[in-house]
Amino acid sequence: MELRFNDFITECKSILNNDIEWVYLYKSYIDKNESYKDDVFIMSAMIENVKEYRKQLLEKIDWGFSNDGFGKSTFYQYGGSDGEIKFSSGRLQKNFDIEFEYTVAVRYFKGEYSPEVEINPELIWYGNLLPTDKGYIDEETKEVKLIKQNNEIKIKRDYLKDYLAAKKKICVMAFDNRRFANAINDISLGHSCKNEENFAYHISISKDDFDEYKYYSSIIGKVFIEPYDNPLHDHYRYFFPEKEEYYEFIIGINKQSGEPIFNTCDENKLSNFFGANKGEPHFLTPVFFSKDVLDRYTNNPDQYNVTDDQITYLNIWNIPFTVNKNNTVSVWLGDLGRIPYKEQKYWSVFNIKPKGEINKDFTDRQLNNAWNDSIRVEKKMFQLILLINKATKSKYGEQMFKDLLEGDKQLESAFILPSNNSITQYQNFLIQLNKLTIERINVTLINKYLEQDEITDSNGKRFGSRILLSKFIEKMNFSNSREFNKILKLIGDCRNKLAGHSASIPQYNKLWERNEDKKISTKEDAEYLLNELNCNLEILISELEV
């Protein structure tokens, strides 16, 4: 047990040096055994960032505020019985002519009730933090900024300093810690004080005559956490706009040299249908990218919503896009200039020479307000399943596929064909495809139309949902019952051989009736599975609607 508190003093200095990521706003903690006891109490408040106040407070051992002085509304009277009666909300305390505002308030109650520790709501409102099981998080980045658990509250240092800059205040992290031990080595009894810049404390070490331990030490003092020079809040930065920057993207190939032609995406320098910047590339010049550019967005459905023809980042920005027959992503040059510069930089990494034509259905939607079927095969699958469910609900009283559970709803945005031949991407694709098809088969519908002997094998064991669906489709006289079952079985088997268990390329190739050692193209296999599935879904729809 370190009765001199060297470990705690080092931690305080790390706060001053900005070496610690998290800062305690409150901590009440006791660690105890037969040989020692560590009793920690930390609390914090804010004062105006005034040099005179800082100096005055550092010269005193006392905190300047009490741990139970916040969170309690009251009335007080100045000037005797005839003085003015004033109301105090409990948000502030005043001492040494310094006004303290709470970051946390400890509320005590009469009777058997335990104290309640509450956070100043401004600390949460400042970043519009969202409460979750992990703590209060940034709604955009999902980064945890503030944690309240057990008997402690801690905050990200950077977030606190940003908030303090907005308030023009400093945070006073005050402490009153005590330690007890039964043995000490080379420690002198007595008192010592230290008053440094933004840090002051008093240590006392003595024999303990009142507890079960022989020696006792305490440290009382405070550390100042200073604000940033200016707030980093987006709304504050709005008044100090940074210089707008725009990336240049490949829009064509020089026919003589073969070199790519680059052009800015700044729409103020592009031509348009209204006569601006004649002779310059048009706003609607297609720019092409490898499909990997979508991975960032489909892999983060909490932040990005990827529809058939648009990527949306929360409510902050969006960009229309399409995927052409050459499996490349294309967007309009001018639309690239409407997303943040750092996002343009990301897209530039995947920028390629023009490859193929821009999707005609996408152009019709964008320019002619024409409504057409889903452009991407992934989104087409969702559309077809929706139509099948509507038709089977009308005809048989039940949907063929169950609705996605809340935890899987994000697949509507995240599901996408692999952008390369990565096994990992393909495994994820297979797992998601199974979730969206086989695992959604509605056996309630099937049970209404199959007899008992049709749903079990010769040993009385119930068939799985895929086989049950094939028997239902066959009994309902759909022309593609065998083909539909075949593609669903291949989808399920591919998952089992490559993603559900230890991945075996030879076993996987057997499913496709190929040489076991053949190098697989996961992109081609994924496209085949999805196209065959959609083809069979379309047949079901056509016969359901008859």
Secondary structure, DSSP 8 states (H G I E B T S, - for coil): --TT-HHHHHHHHHHHTT--SEEEEEEEEEEE-SSEEEEEEEEEEEEE--HHHHHHHHT-SS-SS-TTSSS--EEEESSGGGS-EEEE-SSEEEETTEEEEESEEEE--STT---EEEE-HHHHHTTT-EE-SS-EE-TTT--EEEEEETTEEEEEHHHHHHHHHHHTEEEEEEEEEEEEES--SS---EEEEEEETTEEEEEEEEE-SSSSSSEEEEEEEEEEE---SS---HHHHTTS-------EEEEEE-TTT--EEEEE--GGGSB-TT-TTTTS-BTT-EEEEEGGGGHHHHT-TTTEEE-SSEEEETTTEEEE-EE-TTSEEEEEHHHHTTS-HHHHHHHHHTEES--S---HHHHHHHHH----S-SSHHHHHHHHHHHHHHHHHHHHSS-SB----GGGTTHHHH----SSS-HHHHHHHHHHHHHHTGGGB-HHHHHHHS-GGGSB-TTS-B--HHHHHHHHHHHTT-TTHHHHHHHHHHHHHHHIIIIISS--HHHHHHHTT--TT----HHHHHHHHHHHHHHHHHHHHHHHT-
